[in-house]
Amino acid sequence: MQTSRFQLGLTTALSIGLGVTLTLALSSRDAVGYPTAAISTGSNPVISSGGTLGLPADDTVTATLANAPADQDLIITDIVFSGTSNYSSCSERWPVTLTTSGGDVVGQYTTGIGSSNDYSFPKTLALHLLSGIRVPAGESLELAIYRDAWGGSCSSTRTATTRWGLTGYLSQP
């Protein structure tokens, strides 16, 4: 069997193409680095916590939601508030303020319980924070939530509860 010029040319072209492809695939690329404030290299840099708060009528409740260690910032990426009340015909709004223990206001939101014909705010408030809320090293994230009733058949003996959960990660300051 005789090899034609066409077959020899095709084999040469394929060999050169394969060589160029392998050379490009194996060549080094520019290094990609991440900022120093990325997730730290601790044994467990991801945090999550949650809890329940009873809300007295027309009063403010405060709580510490999370503490940043002395040597790392805490970045909160997600927060969820969900509430229940023993009066379904009473409309309540619950303004939420988040501050650091250093006094910086880092978020203000509203959640609450609406009667069957009131849908002006969510019963569950889910915050998915793209860049997060930063709690500086050594400080804590504080919650202040006020229970304000304004409509329906509200009673001073009504009870309400809010549940909260948050996730985040630790980072180098």
SEGU-765106 format. One line per 4 residues: number of its first residue (from 1); their letters; for each residue y, z, x of N, C-alpha, C, O. Coordinates in steps of 0.05 Angstrom, whole numbers, plus 5000, padded with zeros to 4 digits. Example, Ala and Ser with C-alpha at 12.3 -4.5 7.8 and 13.67 -1.06 7.14 Angstrom:
2
1	AS	4886,5156,5264,4910,5156,5246,4934,5156,5264,4934,5169,5285; 4955,5142,5257,4979,5143,5273,5001,5157,5258,5023,5161,5268
This chain:
173
1	MQTS	4977,5000,5017,5000,5000,5000,5025,5000,5018,5026,5015,5037; 5043,4984,5010,5067,4980,5027,5091,4993,5014,5094,4993,4989; 5109,5006,5030,5132,5019,5021,5155,4999,5020,5161,4985,5040; 5168,4997,4997,5191,4978,4995,5217,4991,5004,5219,5016,5006
5	RFQL	5236,4975,5009,5262,4985,5017,5275,5002,4995,5288,5021,5000; 5269,4994,4970,5280,5009,4947,5269,5038,4947,5284,5057,4944; 5242,5041,4951,5230,5067,4951,5240,5084,4975,5246,5108,4972; 5243,5071,4998,5253,5085,5021,5282,5095,5017,5289,5117,5024
9	GLTT	5298,5078,5005,5326,5085,4999,5328,5108,4979,5344,5126,4982; 5311,5106,4958,5311,5127,4937,5302,5154,4948,5314,5174,4942; 5281,5154,4965,5271,5178,4977,5293,5190,4995,5296,5215,4995; 5307,5174,5011,5328,5184,5028,5351,5196,5012,5361,5217,5019
13	ALSI	5359,5183,4991,5381,5192,4974,5374,5219,4961,5390,5237,4960; 5349,5222,4951,5340,5247,4939,5339,5269,4959,5346,5292,4953; 5330,5263,4983,5329,5283,5004,5356,5293,5012,5360,5317,5015; 5375,5275,5014,5403,5283,5021,5415,5300,4998,5428,5320,5003
17	GLGV	5410,5291,4973,5421,5306,4950,5409,5334,4949,5424,5353,4944; 5383,5337,4953,5370,5363,4953,5381,5381,4976,5386,5404,4972; 5386,5369,4999,5397,5384,5022,5425,5394,5016,5431,5417,5023; 5442,5377,5004,5469,5386,4998,5468,5408,4977,5483,5428,4979
21	TLTL	5451,5405,4956,5449,5425,4935,5440,5452,4947,5452,5473,4940; 5420,5453,4964,5411,5477,4977,5432,5489,4995,5435,5514,4996; 5447,5473,5009,5468,5483,5026,5490,5497,5010,5499,5518,5017; 5498,5484,4988,5518,5497,4970,5508,5522,4958,5523,5542,4955
25	ALSS	5483,5522,4949,5472,5546,4936,5469,5569,4955,5472,5592,4946; 5463,5564,4980,5459,5586,4999,5483,5593,5015,5483,5613,5030; 5505,5578,5012,5530,5585,5027,5543,5610,5016,5539,5617,4992; 5558,5624,5032,5571,5649,5023,5595,5643,5005,5607,5622,5007
29	RDAV	5600,5661,4988,5622,5659,4969,5642,5681,4975,5636,5700,4990; 5666,5680,4962,5686,5701,4965,5675,5726,4952,5662,5726,4931; 5680,5749,4965,5672,5775,4954,5689,5782,4930,5713,5776,4930; 5677,5794,4910,5691,5804,4887,5691,5834,4888,5670,5846,4889
33	GYPT	5715,5846,4887,5717,5875,4888,5728,5886,4862,5742,5872,4847; 5723,5911,4857,5733,5925,4833,5753,5946,4842,5751,5956,4864; 5773,5952,4825,5793,5972,4833,5780,5999,4839,5758,6005,4829; 5794,6015,4854,5783,6041,4861,5781,6060,4837,5767,6080,4839
37	AAIS	5795,6054,4815,5793,6071,4792,5771,6063,4773,5770,6072,4750; 5752,6048,4783,5729,6041,4766,5711,6065,4763,5717,6086,4774; 5690,6062,4747,5672,6084,4742,5664,6097,4769,5655,6083,4787; 5666,6123,4770,5660,6137,4795,5629,6138,4800,5613,6133,4782
41	TGSN	5623,6145,4824,5595,6147,4832,5585,6175,4830,5576,6186,4850; 5586,6187,4807,5576,6214,4804,5547,6213,4793,5536,6191,4789; 5535,6236,4789,5508,6236,4779,5507,6227,4750,5487,6216,4741; 5528,6231,4735,5530,6223,4707,5559,6219,4700,5571,6236,4687
45	PVIS	5571,6196,4707,5600,6193,4703,5607,6187,4674,5631,6187,4667; 5588,6181,4656,5593,6175,4628,5592,6201,4613,5574,6217,4616; 5612,6206,4595,5613,6230,4579,5612,6223,4549,5620,6202,4541; 5602,6242,4534,5603,6240,4505,5603,6268,4493,5589,6286,4504
49	SGGT	5617,6272,4472,5617,6298,4459,5625,6295,4430,5634,6273,4422; 5622,6316,4415,5629,6315,4386,5630,6342,4375,5623,6362,4388; 5639,6344,4350,5640,6370,4337,5649,6368,4309,5654,6346,4298; 5652,6391,4296,5661,6393,4268,5684,6413,4267,5683,6434,4280
53	LGLP	5704,6407,4251,5727,6425,4247,5731,6429,4217,5732,6410,4202; 5733,6454,4209,5741,6460,4182,5771,6458,4179,5786,6466,4197; 5780,6446,4157,5809,6441,4154,5819,6458,4130,5813,6452,4107; 5834,6479,4136,5845,6495,4114,5867,6479,4099,5878,6460,4111
57	ADDT	5872,6486,4075,5892,6471,4059,5919,6473,4071,5929,6494,4078; 5933,6450,4072,5960,6447,4082,5965,6463,4107,5984,6479,4108; 5949,6459,4127,5952,6474,4152,5943,6456,4175,5929,6436,4171; 5952,6462,4199,5945,6447,4223,5922,6461,4238,5923,6486,4242
61	VTAT	5903,6446,4247,5881,6457,4263,5883,6443,4290,5888,6419,4292; 5879,6459,4311,5879,6447,4338,5853,6453,4352,5839,6472,4345; 5845,6435,4370,5820,6438,4384,5821,6423,4410,5836,6403,4413; 5806,6432,4430,5803,6417,4455,5779,6399,4451,5757,6408,4446
65	LANA	5783,6372,4455,5761,6353,4451,5745,6348,4477,5721,6344,4476; 5759,6348,4500,5745,6342,4525,5762,6352,4548,5787,6353,4546; 5749,6359,4570,5762,6368,4595,5756,6349,4618,5733,6341,4622; 5777,6342,4633,5773,6326,4657,5768,6345,4680,5782,6366,4683
69	PADQ	5749,6339,4697,5744,6356,4721,5769,6356,4739,5786,6339,4736; 5770,6375,4757,5794,6378,4774,5797,6355,4793,5820,6349,4802; 5776,6340,4799,5778,6318,4819,5774,6290,4807,5773,6271,4822; 5772,6288,4781,5769,6262,4769,5784,6259,4743,5787,6279,4727
73	DLII	5795,6235,4738,5808,6230,4712,5786,6224,4692,5764,6217,4699; 5792,6229,4667,5774,6223,4645,5786,6200,4628,5809,6202,4620; 5771,6179,4624,5780,6157,4608,5765,6157,4582,5740,6153,4582; 5778,6161,4560,5765,6161,4533,5766,6133,4523,5787,6120,4520
77	TDIV	5742,6122,4517,5740,6094,4508,5736,6091,4478,5743,6070,4466; 5724,6111,4465,5718,6109,4436,5721,6137,4424,5712,6157,4435; 5734,6138,4400,5736,6163,4385,5731,6156,4356,5740,6135,4345; 5716,6174,4342,5710,6170,4314,5717,6196,4299,5709,6218,4308
81	FSGT	5731,6195,4277,5737,6217,4259,5725,6210,4232,5729,6188,4223; 5712,6229,4219,5701,6224,4193,5704,6250,4177,5700,6272,4188; 5713,6248,4152,5718,6272,4137,5704,6274,4110,5695,6254,4099; 5701,6299,4101,5691,6304,4074,5708,6326,4061,5720,6342,4075
85	SNYS	5708,6326,4035,5723,6346,4019,5707,6353,3995,5691,6337,3985; 5711,6378,3985,5696,6386,3961,5711,6378,3935,5701,6384,3913; 5733,6364,3937,5748,6355,3913,5750,6324,3915,5766,6314,3930; 5735,6310,3899,5736,6281,3900,5761,6270,3886,5768,6247,3891
89	SCSE	5774,6285,3869,5798,6275,3855,5823,6283,3869,5845,6279,3858; 5822,6293,3893,5846,6302,3908,5850,6283,3931,5832,6279,3948; 5873,6271,3932,5880,6253,3955,5892,6269,3977,5911,6284,3973; 5881,6265,4001,5891,6279,4024,5895,6260,4048,5878,6242,4051
93	RWPV	5916,6263,4063,5918,6248,4088,5917,6269,4110,5927,6291,4107; 5905,6261,4132,5902,6278,4155,5914,6265,4180,5900,6251,4194; 5940,6270,4185,5952,6259,4209,5939,6272,4234,5936,6296,4235; 5932,6255,4253,5918,6264,4278,5937,6258,4301,5947,6236,4304
97	TLTT	5941,6278,4318,5956,6274,4343,5938,6283,4366,5927,6304,4366; 5937,6265,4386,5922,6271,4411,5942,6274,4433,5959,6257,4438; 5940,6296,4448,5957,6301,4471,5940,6311,4494,5918,6320,4491; 5951,6308,4518,5939,6320,4541,5949,6348,4543,5970,6355,4532
101	SGGD	5934,6366,4558,5944,6393,4561,5970,6394,4577,5983,6415,4577; 5977,6372,4590,6002,6370,4604,6025,6364,4585,6048,6363,4594; 6020,6359,4560,6040,6354,4540,6046,6325,4533,6064,6320,4517; 6032,6306,4545,6036,6278,4539,6021,6270,4513,5997,6274,4511
105	VVGQ	6036,6259,4494,6024,6249,4469,6010,6222,4476,6024,6204,4486; 5984,6220,4472,5970,6196,4479,5959,6181,4455,5947,6160,4458; 5963,6191,4431,5955,6177,4407,5963,6191,4381,5962,6216,4380; 5970,6176,4361,5976,6186,4334,5964,6168,4314,5969,6144,4314
109	YTTG	5947,6179,4296,5933,6163,4276,5932,6178,4250,5941,6201,4249; 5923,6165,4229,5920,6178,4203,5892,6172,4191,5884,6148,4191; 5879,6192,4182,5854,6189,4167,5856,6207,4143,5877,6219,4139; 5835,6211,4128,5836,6229,4106,5816,6221,4085,5797,6206,4089
113	IGSS	5820,6233,4061,5802,6229,4038,5820,6218,4015,5839,6231,4008; 5812,6196,4004,5827,6185,3981,5811,6189,3955,5786,6189,3956; 5825,6192,3933,5810,6193,3907,5798,6165,3901,5803,6147,3917; 5783,6163,3880,5769,6138,3874,5787,6114,3871,5777,6091,3875
117	NDYS	5813,6118,3865,5831,6095,3862,5851,6093,3885,5870,6078,3883; 5847,6107,3907,5866,6107,3929,5851,6099,3955,5835,6114,3965; 5858,6075,3966,5845,6066,3990,5866,6060,4011,5863,6040,4026; 5886,6077,4014,5908,6071,4032,5902,6078,4061,5917,6071,4079
121	FPKT	5880,6092,4066,5873,6099,4094,5842,6103,4095,5830,6108,4075; 5831,6100,4119,5802,6102,4121,5792,6130,4119,5804,6149,4129; 5769,6134,4107,5755,6160,4107,5743,6164,4135,5741,6187,4144; 5735,6143,4147,5725,6144,4175,5744,6127,4192,5750,6104,4186
125	LALH	5754,6139,4213,5772,6126,4232,5757,6122,4258,5750,6141,4272; 5751,6097,4265,5737,6090,4290,5756,6076,4309,5766,6054,4302; 5761,6088,4331,5780,6076,4351,5764,6066,4375,5751,6082,4389; 5764,6041,4380,5751,6029,4403,5774,6019,4421,5786,5998,4417
129	LLSG	5779,6035,4441,5803,6032,4458,5796,6015,4482,5781,6023,4500; 5807,5991,4483,5800,5972,4505,5806,5982,4532,5790,5981,4550; 5830,5993,4536,5837,6004,4563,5833,6034,4564,5835,6045,4586; 5829,6047,4542,5823,6075,4542,5847,6093,4542,5870,6084,4547
133	IRVP	5842,6119,4536,5863,6139,4538,5856,6155,4564,5834,6165,4567; 5876,6157,4582,5872,6171,4607,5880,6200,4604,5902,6207,4596; 5861,6218,4612,5866,6246,4614,5866,6253,4643,5845,6251,4656; 5889,6260,4655,5890,6265,4684,5871,6287,4693,5864,6305,4678
137	AGES	5864,6285,4718,5846,6305,4731,5856,6333,4726,5880,6339,4729; 5839,6351,4718,5846,6379,4713,5858,6385,4686,5864,6408,4681; 5863,6364,4670,5875,6369,4643,5854,6365,4622,5831,6357,4627; 5861,6370,4597,5843,6367,4574,5856,6350,4553,5881,6346,4552
141	LELA	5839,6339,4535,5849,6324,4512,5849,6343,4488,5829,6354,4481; 5873,6346,4476,5877,6364,4454,5881,6349,4428,5894,6328,4427; 5870,6360,4407,5872,6349,4380,5889,6367,4362,5884,6392,4363; 5908,6356,4347,5921,6371,4326,5918,6354,4301,5926,6331,4301
145	IYRD	5907,6366,4280,5903,6351,4255,5914,6368,4232,5908,6391,4230; 5931,6355,4216,5944,6368,4194,5932,6358,4168,5928,6334,4164; 5926,6377,4150,5914,6370,4124,5936,6371,4103,5946,6392,4096; 5943,6347,4092,5965,6345,4073,5955,6332,4047,5947,6309,4047
149	AWGG	5956,6348,4026,5947,6338,3999,5972,6329,3984,5992,6343,3984; 5970,6307,3970,5993,6298,3954,5987,6287,3927,6006,6283,3911; 5962,6284,3919,5958,6273,3893,5931,6281,3881,5914,6292,3895; 5928,6277,3856,5903,6284,3842,5904,6313,3835,5925,6326,3835
153	SCSS	5881,6324,3828,5879,6352,3820,5870,6368,3844,5847,6377,3846; 5889,6373,3862,5884,6388,3886,5885,6418,3880,5901,6427,3863; 5869,6433,3893,5868,6462,3889,5872,6476,3916,5864,6465,3937; 5883,6499,3916,5887,6513,3942,5861,6524,3953,5859,6531,3976
157	TRTA	5840,6524,3937,5814,6533,3946,5796,6510,3956,5773,6514,3963; 5807,6485,3956,5791,6462,3965,5784,6466,3995,5800,6478,4010; 5762,6455,4002,5754,6456,4030,5750,6427,4040,5743,6409,4025; 5754,6424,4066,5750,6398,4078,5740,6402,4106,5745,6423,4119
161	TTRW	5726,6382,4116,5715,6382,4143,5719,6355,4155,5716,6335,4142; 5726,6355,4181,5726,6330,4195,5706,6333,4218,5704,6353,4232; 5693,6311,4223,5674,6309,4245,5685,6289,4265,5697,6270,4257; 5681,6294,4290,5692,6277,4310,5671,6272,4332,5653,6289,4337
165	GLTG	5674,6250,4345,5657,6243,4368,5673,6225,4386,5690,6210,4378; 5668,6228,4412,5682,6211,4431,5663,6205,4454,5644,6219,4461; 5669,6182,4467,5655,6174,4492,5676,6165,4512,5699,6158,4505; 5668,6165,4537,5686,6157,4558,5672,6158,4585,5647,6160,4586
169	YLSQ	5687,6158,4606,5676,6159,4633,5695,6172,4652,5719,6174,4646; 5684,6182,4674,5700,6194,4694,5708,6174,4715,5693,6155,4721; 5732,6176,4726,5741,6157,4746,5756,6172,4768,5765,6194,4764; 5759,6159,4791,5774,6171,4813,5804,6169,4806,5813,6147,4799
173	P	5819,6190,4810,5849,6189,4804,5863,6171,4824,5887,6167,4822
